[in-house]
Amino acid sequence: MGRRKNQKVIKMKRRNSYQLGFFLCLFAIYILVLFFQSFTKEHVSIYEVNQKQIADNENLRGIVLRKESLVTARQDGFVNYYVGEGAKLSASTTVYSVSQEEQVADAAASLDTTSVKLSEEDTRNIRGTIANFRGDFDLSDYQQLVSFRYNVENALLELSDINLADNLNKMKKESGSNESFKLAKAEKTGIISFATDGMEDMTIDTLDASHFKEMTDQWKQLRSNKEIKKGAPVYRVVTDETWSLVVSLNREQYQKLLKKDMVLVKIKKDNMQLTPTVRTYTSDGGYYANLIFDKYMIHYLNNRYLDVEIQFNNADGLKIPISSIVKKKCYVIPQEYITKGTGNSRKEGIAVISFKKDGTEQIDFVPAEVYYRDEKGNAYISANVADTGTSILKGGAADSRMPLTKIKSLEGVYNCNQGYCRFRYINKLYENQEYAIIENGNSYSLSNFDHIVLNPDKIKEDEVIY
């Protein structure tokens, strides 16, 4: 009989795990709620401030107005010119000759100028004519070739020295008749042009909305080797250096220019930047601006329409979105009422006067950040530091006190460089519907590369950003 083994089995009691399971379920629900909120809650957006230049420009086409008129032929015949496009006319300038016989006109056109010596200025003028032609040449514009030919011929004939005068007088004698060959002096002093568009009589008073519909230059060349009739235009003369450009505006553009005396304008033809005087006006329900220039008329002698870029506003500073701007109510107090805490605390603040239960006064220091100091010596602090009407003490002087009553709103943004929202004053230089340019270098404001809250309605001042 074998020996019986003594086996002793100890049964262990199971621990009750209901509490642990319940805790794990609550934790899982909490995680799910946070997870769900992370998708449904609108997060705070951050924007980095950068130095930018912003301009509010408008591209417009305007109508050129000048003091100009057409000069007509005094008799029938064939015309030869002796001045070039854009030449200055004086009372003694021989502008052209008229011959009733074509062969006499041909002879005048081929006057011998071999004995004429070119000065340095004459050479520059001819080279300038050729350079302008090369720069503006367009194969599709035959009129440029015609104009170039006349410009070169007139540049040579413009050498109206004694030799040319003698040759013309010689031609007049050889014609055998004073009636068959006549010289015409300038009827008016000014700048000459040999192109017309029929709009020489237009003034600001005769302009209306219809003139701004079809705005394409329609110039006609007056120089021709064909016979002309008496009374036909032979050239155009501009008698004043002052000229203007009239542009049609919408109401918004009109409002932008209404209070301006001058404005920066870039003429697209040659990228010339000018600052004309501005005269706004209305006519038959339309809005217009007359841009008055006092120089460079000759540059646009043969332009009736010009494309321009008007710079309504221009600012250089820090660019911020309009959506980031908030307004903060502030007490406005003299700078002398700003004090500092005692001991280790050197924060700025105000000395607030309150009363104990027994009616005696007590003075408490309340920290108050100065958001802005104006040129009048006033400091702007948050209107939340104390109730309106609370008296504050001036620099420890018991007899110098004032109530907090004057409140103004400051525009600013929430700066979040340190992980929480901090109000910062801004000085706007310019704004449009999307962005604003604010002053840079203001000690109370922002600096380049600062971070601000893009949607400040989702957070409060001094709140930590997660």
Sequence and secondary structure as in RCSB ss.txt:
>XXXX:A:sequence
MGRRKNQKVIKMKRRNSYQLGFFLCLFAIYILVLFFQSFTKEHVSIYEVNQKQIADNENLRGIVLRKESLVTARQ
DGFVNYYVGEGAKLSASTTVYSVSQEEQVADAAASLDTTSVKLSEEDTRNIRGTIANFRGDFDLSDYQQLVSFRY
NVENALLELSDINLADNLNKMKKESGSNESFKLAKAEKTGIISFATDGMEDMTIDTLDASHFKEMTDQWKQLRSN
KEIKKGAPVYRVVTDETWSLVVSLNREQYQKLLKKDMVLVKIKKDNMQLTPTVRTYTSDGGYYANLIFDKYMIHY
LNNRYLDVEIQFNNADGLKIPISSIVKKKCYVIPQEYITKGTGNSRKEGIAVISFKKDGTEQIDFVPAEVYYRDE
KGNAYISANVADTGTSILKGGAADSRMPLTKIKSLEGVYNCNQGYCRFRYINKLYENQEYAIIENGNSYSLSNFD
HIVLNPDKIKEDEVIY
>XXXX:A:secstr
                 HHHHHHHHHHHHHHHHHHHHHHHS    EEE EEEEEEEEEEEEEEEEEEEEEEE SS
SBEEEE S TT EE TT EEEEEESSHHHHHHHHT   TT    HHHHHHHHHHHHHHHHH  TT HHHHHHHHH
HHHHHHHT  SHHHHHHHHHHHHHTS TTTEEEEE SS EEEESEE S TT  TTT  GGGGTS     EE   S
S B TTSEEEEEEEEEEEEEEEEE HHHHHHHTT SB EEEETTTTEEE  EEEEEEETTEEEEEEEESS GGGG
TT SEEEEEEEEEEEEEEEEEGGG EEEEEEEEEGGG EE STT   EEEEEEEE TTS EEEEEEE    EE T
TSEEEEETTSS TT EEEETTEEEEEEE   EEEEEEEEE TTSB EEEE  EEEE SSEEEE SS TTS  TT 
EEES GGGS TT B  
